[in-house]
Amino acid sequence: MDDFSYAHRDTSGASRWNKPHIPPALQVIREGAFRREIPVAADETVAYLMAQVAAVRPERVLELGTAIGTTAIAMALACPSAHITTVERDENFFKEAQQNFDDCGVRERVTSVCGDAGKVIDELEGPFGLIFMDCAKVQYIKYLPRLKKLLAAGGVLIADDVLLFGWASGEAEVPKKRKMLAQHIEEYLSAVTSDEQLITAVIKVGDGMAVSVKRG
Protein backbone atom coordinates (compact mmCIF):
# COMPACT_ATOMS: atom_id res chain seq x y z
CA MET A 1 0.00 0.00 0.00
CA ASP A 2 1.06 3.62 -0.47
CA ASP A 3 2.02 6.03 2.29
CA PHE A 4 -1.52 7.36 2.57
CA SER A 5 -3.08 3.96 3.20
CA TYR A 6 -4.85 3.45 6.50
CA ALA A 7 -5.17 0.67 9.02
CA HIS A 8 -8.15 0.31 11.29
CA ARG A 9 -10.49 -2.08 12.94
CA ASP A 10 -14.02 -2.15 11.62
CA THR A 11 -15.72 0.81 13.25
CA SER A 12 -18.93 0.68 11.26
CA GLY A 13 -20.89 0.25 14.48
CA ALA A 14 -20.01 3.83 15.36
CA SER A 15 -22.37 5.07 12.65
CA ARG A 16 -25.33 4.99 15.02
CA TRP A 17 -23.61 7.66 17.12
CA ASN A 18 -22.78 9.86 14.13
CA LYS A 19 -26.20 11.41 13.68
CA PRO A 20 -25.93 15.15 13.00
CA HIS A 21 -28.08 17.48 15.08
CA ILE A 22 -29.98 19.24 12.32
CA PRO A 23 -33.41 20.89 12.19
CA PRO A 24 -36.41 19.05 10.72
CA ALA A 25 -36.40 21.21 7.59
CA LEU A 26 -32.90 20.06 6.64
CA GLN A 27 -33.64 16.45 7.51
CA VAL A 28 -36.66 16.51 5.19
CA ILE A 29 -34.46 17.86 2.39
CA ARG A 30 -31.84 15.15 2.94
CA GLU A 31 -34.41 12.35 3.09
CA GLY A 32 -35.96 13.61 -0.13
CA ALA A 33 -32.54 13.64 -1.78
CA PHE A 34 -31.88 10.04 -0.72
CA ARG A 35 -35.22 8.96 -2.23
CA ARG A 36 -34.41 10.76 -5.48
CA GLU A 37 -30.88 9.32 -5.51
CA ILE A 38 -29.30 12.75 -5.45
CA PRO A 39 -25.74 12.47 -4.11
CA VAL A 40 -25.69 14.09 -0.68
CA ALA A 41 -23.34 13.49 2.22
CA ALA A 42 -23.97 10.62 4.62
CA ASP A 43 -24.86 11.23 8.27
CA GLU A 44 -21.32 10.67 9.57
CA THR A 45 -19.88 13.01 6.95
CA VAL A 46 -22.30 15.77 7.92
CA ALA A 47 -21.65 15.20 11.63
CA TYR A 48 -17.88 15.39 11.14
CA LEU A 49 -18.11 18.47 8.92
CA MET A 50 -20.32 20.28 11.43
CA ALA A 51 -17.91 19.43 14.25
CA GLN A 52 -14.97 20.78 12.24
CA VAL A 53 -16.73 24.03 11.39
CA ALA A 54 -17.86 24.50 14.99
CA ALA A 55 -14.29 23.93 16.23
CA VAL A 56 -12.50 26.10 13.66
CA ARG A 57 -15.14 28.86 13.72
CA PRO A 58 -14.08 30.31 10.36
CA GLU A 59 -15.35 33.70 9.27
CA ARG A 60 -15.48 32.50 5.67
CA VAL A 61 -16.08 29.01 4.27
CA LEU A 62 -15.68 27.90 0.65
CA GLU A 63 -17.52 24.85 -0.66
CA LEU A 64 -16.92 23.35 -4.10
CA GLY A 65 -19.92 21.22 -5.03
CA THR A 66 -23.17 22.56 -3.60
CA ALA A 67 -25.50 19.92 -5.04
CA ILE A 68 -28.83 20.90 -3.43
CA GLY A 69 -27.23 22.73 -0.52
CA THR A 70 -27.39 20.25 2.35
CA THR A 71 -23.76 20.53 3.49
CA ALA A 72 -23.69 24.30 3.06
CA ILE A 73 -26.77 24.51 5.27
CA ALA A 74 -25.22 22.18 7.85
CA MET A 75 -22.05 24.27 8.01
CA ALA A 76 -24.01 27.50 8.30
CA LEU A 77 -26.00 26.04 11.19
CA ALA A 78 -22.87 24.74 12.93
CA CYS A 79 -21.21 28.16 12.94
CA PRO A 80 -23.73 31.04 12.88
CA SER A 81 -20.94 33.62 12.48
CA ALA A 82 -19.59 32.06 9.28
CA HIS A 83 -20.38 33.15 5.74
CA ILE A 84 -20.49 30.33 3.19
CA THR A 85 -19.51 30.71 -0.47
CA THR A 86 -20.63 27.63 -2.38
CA VAL A 87 -20.14 26.73 -6.04
CA GLU A 88 -22.29 24.43 -8.20
CA ARG A 89 -22.12 23.90 -11.96
CA ASP A 90 -25.50 22.14 -12.39
CA GLU A 91 -28.13 24.81 -12.89
CA ASN A 92 -31.02 22.67 -11.64
CA PHE A 93 -29.18 21.79 -8.43
CA PHE A 94 -28.19 25.45 -8.06
CA LYS A 95 -31.81 26.61 -8.26
CA GLU A 96 -33.02 23.94 -5.84
CA ALA A 97 -30.30 24.89 -3.38
CA GLN A 98 -31.54 28.49 -3.33
CA GLN A 99 -34.96 27.35 -2.19
CA ASN A 100 -33.42 25.06 0.42
CA PHE A 101 -31.33 27.92 1.81
CA ASP A 102 -34.54 29.92 2.19
CA ASP A 103 -36.40 27.04 3.81
CA CYS A 104 -33.64 26.56 6.40
CA GLY A 105 -33.22 30.26 7.14
CA VAL A 106 -29.58 30.61 6.05
CA ARG A 107 -29.94 32.42 2.72
CA GLU A 108 -28.46 35.69 4.04
CA ARG A 109 -25.25 33.92 5.08
CA VAL A 110 -24.72 31.96 1.87
CA THR A 111 -23.29 33.27 -1.39
CA SER A 112 -24.18 30.74 -4.06
CA VAL A 113 -22.40 30.74 -7.41
CA CYS A 114 -23.47 28.77 -10.50
CA GLY A 115 -20.45 27.94 -12.60
CA ASP A 116 -17.39 25.80 -13.15
CA ALA A 117 -15.41 25.56 -9.92
CA GLY A 118 -12.08 25.87 -11.70
CA LYS A 119 -13.05 29.21 -13.22
CA VAL A 120 -14.76 30.50 -10.08
CA ILE A 121 -11.83 29.88 -7.73
CA ASP A 122 -9.54 31.81 -10.07
CA GLU A 123 -11.71 34.86 -9.41
CA LEU A 124 -12.08 34.48 -5.64
CA GLU A 125 -10.12 36.38 -3.02
CA GLY A 126 -9.07 34.69 0.19
CA PRO A 127 -8.55 33.94 2.88
CA PHE A 128 -11.04 31.22 3.77
CA GLY A 129 -10.81 29.57 7.17
CA LEU A 130 -12.26 26.29 5.89
CA ILE A 131 -12.60 24.85 2.40
CA PHE A 132 -14.76 21.79 1.69
CA MET A 133 -14.19 20.16 -1.67
CA ASP A 134 -16.83 17.72 -2.92
CA CYS A 135 -16.84 18.33 -6.66
CA ALA A 136 -15.40 16.39 -9.62
CA LYS A 137 -12.76 14.14 -8.04
CA VAL A 138 -10.47 14.24 -11.09
CA GLN A 139 -10.08 17.98 -10.52
CA TYR A 140 -8.90 17.81 -6.90
CA ILE A 141 -5.20 17.77 -7.79
CA LYS A 142 -5.66 20.55 -10.36
CA TYR A 143 -7.42 22.81 -7.85
CA LEU A 144 -4.98 22.20 -4.99
CA PRO A 145 -2.41 24.97 -5.72
CA ARG A 146 -5.10 27.65 -5.96
CA LEU A 147 -6.96 26.38 -2.89
CA LYS A 148 -3.76 26.50 -0.84
CA LYS A 149 -3.44 30.18 -1.72
CA LEU A 150 -7.07 30.83 -0.76
CA LEU A 151 -6.74 28.96 2.55
CA ALA A 152 -5.91 31.00 5.64
CA ALA A 153 -2.93 30.11 7.82
CA GLY A 154 -4.30 27.59 10.30
CA GLY A 155 -7.24 26.95 7.98
CA VAL A 156 -8.62 23.52 7.12
CA LEU A 157 -8.99 22.00 3.65
CA ILE A 158 -11.28 18.97 3.54
CA ALA A 159 -11.47 16.81 0.40
CA ASP A 160 -14.37 14.36 0.40
CA ASP A 161 -14.67 10.83 -1.02
CA VAL A 162 -10.92 10.29 -1.38
CA LEU A 163 -10.83 6.56 -0.61
CA LEU A 164 -13.10 5.76 -3.56
CA PHE A 165 -14.67 2.49 -2.46
CA GLY A 166 -11.28 1.24 -1.31
CA TRP A 167 -9.61 1.86 -4.68
CA ALA A 168 -7.20 4.51 -3.40
CA SER A 169 -6.18 2.46 -0.35
CA GLY A 170 -5.60 -0.71 -2.35
CA GLU A 171 -8.36 -2.58 -0.52
CA ALA A 172 -10.37 -3.07 -3.71
CA GLU A 173 -9.43 -3.54 -7.34
CA VAL A 174 -9.94 -0.47 -9.50
CA PRO A 175 -12.32 -1.04 -12.45
CA LYS A 176 -10.68 -0.32 -15.80
CA LYS A 177 -13.08 2.54 -16.47
CA ARG A 178 -12.10 4.19 -13.18
CA LYS A 179 -8.31 3.87 -13.30
CA MET A 180 -7.81 7.49 -14.38
CA LEU A 181 -10.07 8.71 -11.58
CA ALA A 182 -8.21 6.63 -9.01
CA GLN A 183 -4.89 7.89 -10.35
CA HIS A 184 -5.95 11.53 -9.94
CA ILE A 185 -7.06 10.90 -6.36
CA GLU A 186 -3.80 9.10 -5.58
CA GLU A 187 -1.92 12.11 -6.94
CA TYR A 188 -3.95 14.41 -4.70
CA LEU A 189 -3.36 12.28 -1.62
CA SER A 190 0.34 12.02 -2.35
CA ALA A 191 0.51 15.79 -2.78
CA VAL A 192 -1.26 16.77 0.44
CA THR A 193 0.49 14.16 2.58
CA SER A 194 3.95 15.21 1.37
CA ASP A 195 3.40 18.99 1.28
CA GLU A 196 5.46 20.73 3.96
CA GLN A 197 2.91 23.55 4.13
CA LEU A 198 0.16 21.13 5.17
CA ILE A 199 -0.51 18.77 8.03
CA THR A 200 -2.79 16.07 6.61
CA ALA A 201 -4.74 13.11 7.93
CA VAL A 202 -6.67 10.72 5.70
CA ILE A 203 -9.61 9.41 7.69
CA LYS A 204 -12.35 6.88 7.12
CA VAL A 205 -15.43 9.06 7.36
CA GLY A 206 -18.01 8.34 4.69
CA ASP A 207 -15.99 7.30 1.65
CA GLY A 208 -12.87 8.88 3.09
CA MET A 209 -11.75 12.43 3.80
CA ALA A 210 -8.36 14.09 3.46
CA VAL A 211 -8.19 16.75 6.18
CA SER A 212 -5.33 19.22 5.69
CA VAL A 213 -4.36 22.10 7.96
CA LYS A 214 -2.24 24.91 6.53
CA ARG A 215 0.73 25.71 8.72
CA GLY A 216 0.72 29.22 10.17
Secondary structure as UniProt FT lines:
FT   TURN            3..4
FT   HELIX           12..17
FT   HELIX           24..35
FT   TURN            36..37
FT   HELIX           43..56
FT   STRAND          60..64
FT   TURN            67..68
FT   HELIX           70..78
FT   TURN            80..81
FT   STRAND          83..88
FT   HELIX           91..103
FT   TURN            104..105
FT   HELIX           107..109
FT   STRAND          110..114
FT   HELIX           117..123
FT   STRAND          128..133
FT   HELIX           137..139
FT   HELIX           140..150
FT   STRAND          151..160
FT   HELIX           164..166
FT   TURN            167..170
FT   HELIX           176..178
FT   HELIX           179..194
FT   TURN            196..197
FT   STRAND          198..203
FT   TURN            206..207
FT   STRAND          209..214
//
